[in-house]
Amino acid sequence: MDVYWMEQTLADPPASDDWLNEHEAIRLTSMRIPKRHNDWRLGRWTGKQVVARYLGLAVERHSLREIEIRSAPSGAPEVFIDYQRARVSISLSHRGGTAMCAIAESSVALGCDLEIVERHSPAFIADYFTAREQSIISEAGERDLFSSLLWSAKESALKAFATGLRVDTRCVEVQFERPPFGCGTWGWLEIRHISGQTFKGWWQRRAGLVRTLAGDPAPSEPIALQSPNRLDTGMAATSAALLVS
């Protein structure tokens, strides 16, 4: 199962908001806290870029107004094209001025997350990680990396499970491929939920960040979206069928 992804930073969106539709512009204006305002705007810009490239749509600013990313009752993002639901599954994350979006077919339970590699306190680790995960962190030579990775993988899996952080994060437990597995390449993840459901996924460390992706069914290694010219031809040929449900 193919999953595509892209990251953008605060330097990427244009200064104007003419790529937002009327409802999005109103919502953005209502956000008074600068960080929330900037994160939401960057996330929507990144999501629209990914959707347009995945579906083979135009990426000019006026064309991006036709794409809207709404929040479902669960909080998960949903894509609409010309106010009709598109048959795609996306996940969004932002951290430290960078946003990530992953996209796949609508049948995929999908989650992605982006975290800064940083130190977590003993209290945080005790409260949010299983006993097995705590042992992994305590025995690791790169404790900051592994605690950040485990946390990110939990967030990705819980997004795919459509609960987010509203539940106890110890209800999922992470296994992962440890480095070295090749500089700049993806290592595998497996996240087991107490219900018995298992999410497969991938993780990567780059420039002080760790990114994770989890899905069911199991995704193949994530494919980066860079420009419309790099779209997979098979994906572009079937994009019309994904536009609306």
N, C-alpha and C positions, 0 to 999 in steps of 0.2 A: 504494500500500500504506500503510495507516494505522498509525501508531505513537503510543502514548500515553505520557505521562511525568508524574512528580511529584517534588517535593523536600520533604524534611522536615528539621528541625533538632533538636538535642538537647533543645530545650524542648517538642517535640511528643509524644513517647511518655509514657504515664502512669508514675507512680512505681512502681506494682506491675508484676509480670511475669505477671499472670493471663491475658494474651493469647498467651503461649507455650505450646506443648504440652509434654508430659513430656520428650521427647527434646531439645527446644530448651532447656528450662530447665536440664537436666543439662549440656548443652554450654556454656551461658552461665556457669554456676557454675564450670566448669573453667578459665575464662579469668581468669588472675590479674593480667595487665597491664591497668591501667585503660583505656588508650586502645584496646586491642584489644577489651576488654569493651564499651566504649561504642560503638565503631564497628560491631561486629557486631550489637549490640542495635538501634541506630538503623537499620542496613541492613535487618534483618528486619522492623522496624516499618514502614518505608517500603515494602518489597516487599509486605507483606501488605495495606497500604492500597491499593496500586495494583492488586493481583490482585483484591481484593474489589470495587473500583469497576469494573474492566474486565469482570468476570464478572457484575456485578449482584448480588453477595452482600451480606449484612449486614456492617456495619463495627463492630458492638459488640464489646467486648473478648472476651467468651466465644465469639463466633462466629469471631473471628480464630484461635482455637486450632485450628480445622479446616483452616486453611491452613498448610502447612509448606514452607519453601524449603530444599532440600537442595543439596549440592554434588555435581555429577557428577564422574567420574574426571578429567575435564579441568579441573575447578575451576569450571566454569560453573554458575550457579544453575539449579535445576529446581524446578518447582512441583508440589506434591501437595495434593489436596483429599480429606480423609478417607482418607489413605494411598493414593490412586490418582493416577497421573500426569495432570496437566491438560494439555490441548493448547494451550499458550501458550509463547511464548519471552520471557524476561525478561533484563535486564542490570542490575547494581547497581554503584554507585560511591559512595564517601564521601570527603570532604576537608574539613578545618577545621570539624568540627562540623555539616556538612550532608551529607545522603545524597540520591542521585538513583536513581530506578528507571525503566526504560523497559520497555514491554510491547507485544507484537504476536502475531500468529498463530504457531503452532508451526513453520510452514514457513519462517519468516524467520530468517536468520542475523543476530543483533542484538547490538550493543554500545553502551554509553554510558559516558561518563567525565566527571568533575567535577574541575577543577583550580583552585587559587589562581593568579591572575596574579602571577607573581613572577620575579625575575631568576634565570637559569641561567648557570652558570659556562662559560667558553670550553671547558674540558675536557669538561664534560657535553655541550655542543653538538657538539663534535668526535666524541665517542664514540657518540652516539645518533641523529644526524641525517645524512641523505644530503648530498652536496655541493650539490645544488640547494637543499635546505632550509636549509643553512647560509648560502647566498647570500641567500636570502629574509630570514633573520634579520639578517644583517649590514647589509643595505641598508634595513631597515625603520626607520621613524620611531618605531614602538612595539615595540621589540625584546622587551620582557618579555611583552607580549600575544601576539606571534606565536610566540615560542618555547613559551609555555604552551599556545597553541592547537595547534600542531603536535604537541606531546607528547601532549595530550589526544586528538587525532584518531587518533594511532597506537595509543593504548591502546584506544580504541573499536573500531578496525578489527581489532586483534589479539584482542579479546574475541569479536568476530563470527566471526573465523577459528578460534576455539576453541583458541588457543595461549596467549593472554595474553603476559606479558613473559618467557616461557621461551625466546623466540627473539630473534634480533638485530633490534632495532627499525628498522634500516635496510633490512629486507626489505619495508617498505611506504613509499610516498612520497605526500605529501599535497599536493593543490592545494585552494585555498579562495577564496571570495569575500571581498574585503577591504572594510572599512568605508569610507565610510558606506553602509549599506544599510537605514537606518531604525532609530531607537532602540528597543531592546527586541524587535526582530524577529530572525528566523533568517536566517543566510547559508548558502550551500551549501558542501558539502565533496565531494571525490572522493579516494579513497585507493586506490592501485594496489599490489597485492601482486606480488612477483617471479614468482609462479606464473601471472600473467595475470589473476587474479580482481580485479575492481574493486568496491569498496564505495562507495555513494553515501551522503551524509549531510548533517548540518546542524550549525551551531555558533551560539552566542549568548554575549555577554558581559553580565554583570550583577553589580553590587555587588562588584567585585573578584574575581569568579569567571568562569571560562570553562567552558561545558558543551558537550559534543559528543555526537553520536549517529551511528552508521553502520549500514547494513544492506544485505542482498542477499536479495531484490530491493530496488530503490531505494525508500526511504520517501518519502511525501509530507511536507510540513512537520509537525513534531511537534505533537500536540494535548495541551494540559495537562489533567490530571484534577484537579478541585477538590473536587467533592462528588458523591454518588450522583445528585443531581438534574440534573447536567450531563452524564450519560452519553448518548452518541449512541443514539438509539432503535433504529437498525439493529443496533448492537453489542449492546444489551441483549436484543434479540429473538433473537439467535443465541448468546447466552452459554451456554445449557444444553448446546449441542452441543460446547462447548470444555471442559467440566468434566473429563472423563476420557477417556483413550485406551484 
